[in-house]
Amino acid sequence: MAPTQEQEAQTLRQWQKFTQGAPFSRELGLEVRIAKPDWCVISVPYQERLIGNPATGVLHGGVITALIDSCFGLAVFVALNQLRAMVTLDLRIDHLKPATPGREVLGGAVCYKHTSELAFLRGCAYHDTPDDPIATSVSVFMFTGGRSISFDALAGAQQNAAPPPGHA
């Protein structure tokens, strides 16, 4: 049975909470927009402090790389429906054009194959549609062992966790 809209919205909120748990993601302002096994999307808002070239106002290429890499990690977790310790083993990014100054950038990814040791991904960064990419990318992630945590267990822990001080 397909999930309801409310279930999908709840899943999205839980993945956003997880993503915001990483200081680097918070610093960049990453926001999970779609978290489905066939396509995950994370956005990064345009921020002057993330500009790579002050003369043009274009976001730094490292921001695009971090966005895509983060989206790849999310795509693996969503495809597996669990958290597993892993590292980016290989990451290739082809920067095709600069991001448009003043606009948020979306990163989209899919984990199209995984084995017991590796996950294979493809994705891109874009503004309006993945058919007009800013950058395209492929990657391989390697699982590093350790304990896996099911998404359901993560969701339960998030619901039972006390809010941080000042966030009641």
N, C-alpha and C positions, 0 to 999 in steps of 0.2 A: 504494500500500500504506500502510495506517495505521501510525503510529509505535507501537513497543512501549512498555510501561509504563516500561522502563528508559530508552528514548530520551526519553520525556516527562519523566522525573525528571531526566535529565541536562540537558535544555533548561531546565527550571525552575531548576536550580542555576546554570546559566550566566547566565540573566537576573537571578537574585538577586545574583550577583557583580557584574554590570554596575550594577545599581541601587545596591548598597552602595558603588560607586565614587564616588558623588556625596555630598559631605559633608552636604548638607541632608537627604538620605534617611537617612544613618546617624544624624544627630542626632535625627530623628523616630522612628527605629527601624522604618522601613518594611520590610516583608517581602513578597516576591512569593509568592503562593499558587497562582495559576493563570496560565499564559502560553500561551493558545491563540488562534488567529485569531478565533474566534467569541466569546470572553469572557476578559478578563484580570482578575485580582483581586490587590490589594495590601492588606495589613493595617497598621494602626498600633495599637500597644499603648496601653492607658490608662496615662498617666503623670501624676503630680501636677503636674509642672512645665509640662504642656501645658493645664492648666485655665484656662478663660477667666473663670469666675465662682467664686471661692473659696467663696461662700455655698452654691452648689448642687453644686459639683464637676464641672460640665459642661465638656467639652473646648471649647477656643476654636474659633470658626467658621473661623479661618484654618488650623487643623490639618485640618479637613474639606476645605477648599478645596485645600490643598497635596496631600492624599491623592488627591483626584479628579484634579487636574491631572497628578500623577505617573502615575496609572493611565492617563490618556489618552495620555501620551507613550509608555508601554509598549505600549499597544494599537496605536499607529501602527507602532512598530518591529516588533512581532510580525506585524501584518498584511502589512507589506512584506518581512519576513524580512531586514531590513537596517537599519542606523543611517543616518539622514539628518539633517543640520542643519535645525532647524525652530524655530519660535516659536509660542506660543499667541497666535493672532490675535484670537479671541473666546472668552469663557468665561462662560456663564450658569449660575448655581447657584441653585436654589430650596431654601432651608433649610425643611424641613417640620416638624421637631421636633428637640429637643435629643438628642444622644447620651446614652445611659444612663451615668451615672457608674460607674466601675469596670470597664467592659467595653471590649474592643477594638472598633475600627471597621474594617469592610471597605469597600474601594472597588472597584467593578466597572465595566468599560468595554468598549466594542466600537468599532472603527473600521469603520463600515458603508459608507463610500465614500471613495475617494481618487482624485485626479487627479495630473497631473504637478506641480501647484503647491500643492494643498490636500488636507487630510485632514479628514473630518467624523466626529464622535464623539458618542456618548451614553453615559451611565452614571449611577451613583448611589453613595451611601454608605449603609451599612446594618449591622445587627448579625447577624441570622440569615438573612434572605432579602431579595433585591432587591425582592420584592413588598411589603415594609414599609420603605420607605426613610426615612432620616434627611434626606437631601437628594437631589435629582435634578439632572442637569446635561446640557447640550449644549455642544459646543465645535467650533471650527474651528482647525486648525493650518496654518501656512503653511511650506512648505519654503523654505529660504533659500539654496540653492545649496551649493557646496562638494562635497567628495568623499563618496560613500556607502561604507559598509563593510558587507559581507555578514555575516549572523549567523554563518555557517560560519567566516569569517575571524576574527571576534571570538572565537568559541569556541576556535579554534586558538591565538590569541594568549593567551587566558586560561590555557590548559593549559600553554603554554610559559613563562609568566611566573614568575619567582622569587617566592616568598612574601615579604611585607614582613618587615623585621627583627622578630624575636621571635614570628613566626607559622609557624615551620617545622613 
